[in-house]
Amino acid sequence: MNNNNSICKKSTNKINKRNTQHPLLINSTENQDDDGFDEFILDTFRFVGGRRYHNVSNSKYFLPNDLTEMDRLEKQHYLFRHIWKGNFSAPIREKLLQKENCPCVLDVGCGPGTWVTDMAFEYPSAIFIGVDISPIFPSEQKKPENATFLQNMLDGLPFEDDTFDFVYQRSLASAISEDQWKEDIIYELHRVTKPDGWIELMEPEILSPKKNDAPNCHKFSRSLLNFLATLGINGFISSQLENILKSTKLFKNIKCEEISTPIGQWGGRLGEMMCNDYIENVEACKPALSQFMGISHEKFDSMLENIRVEVNQNRLYYKTRRFYAQKA
């Protein structure tokens, strides 16, 4: 990609064939043949305790990437969209609706690609790219023609400077160290964003009730925070991202929005769905956390059931924050 203007120039013809697609719409699976599929699976994934994980040795991301986790992330996407009444908060909507300039959007750490595909259907004039360390993307038959996906982002984003009008990143706080946030991540997101373009980060805050109110939930939260600390990860980074963005002096119009959502039966149907998502998230942590806590999977499961009871018995909130900023 030597010319960013040509990268994001709208084709005058309808995009309906691979050889007429936008240059950014790379088919990430076209070089994989049937003979290499078994080798691809063995090289790309590892299996622990009946769950499937990425096989990238220098990644701090410890949650699974199997069908169970993909289903959880897809459901969580629509929960977040409902809670926030939209897929993003940055003032980029009018830009995404433009037909003449073909806006380009990047989702960093896209997981199963639900945000990308949802956005691509809603804004058909824009180009959407999702990148992730795990190739768990929608099939060619299911993804929109104005969306594509690429694997791996640990060696820097594979794009030229000033490529994207909007760069989005969500729920990676448990995979990025505090030093990486301050020294690498924000600068890399800034690099690939066009001048006056926008970046947006969305991160939840770890549920941390008082020990007397919810002892099992408190125990899990403290164990998770301590586990993350061993990886150099600050479990409370969500409350610090606004200051980190400001400290770079790379952005203007920096904003932070916060929503607290009831979790548990007291919050009605939405609260019950948030509780289910939280419990599934806790369960996804079992292989790593049970070993770190020095307990069996059976004891972890027992703690999990007690956590569900405690979440439903207490009036707890699940807090999420969105940060958006414009490239100066």
Secondary structure, DSSP 8 states (H G I E B T S, - for coil): ---HHHHT---SS---SGGGS-TT---TTTT--GGGHHHHHHHHEEEETTEEEE--TT----S--SHHHHHHHHHHHHHHHHHHTSS--SS-HHHHT-SSS--EEEEET-TTSHHHHHHHHH-TTSEEEEEESS-----TTTS-TTEEEEE--TT--SS-TT-EEEEEEES-TTTS-HHHIIIIIHHHHHHHEEEEEEEEEEEE------TTT-HHHHHHHHHHHHHHHHTT--TTGGGTHHHHHHHHT-EEEEEEEEEEEEESGGGHHHHHHHHHHHHHHHHHTHHHHHHHHT--HHHHHHHHHHHHHHHHHS-EEEEEEEEEEEE-
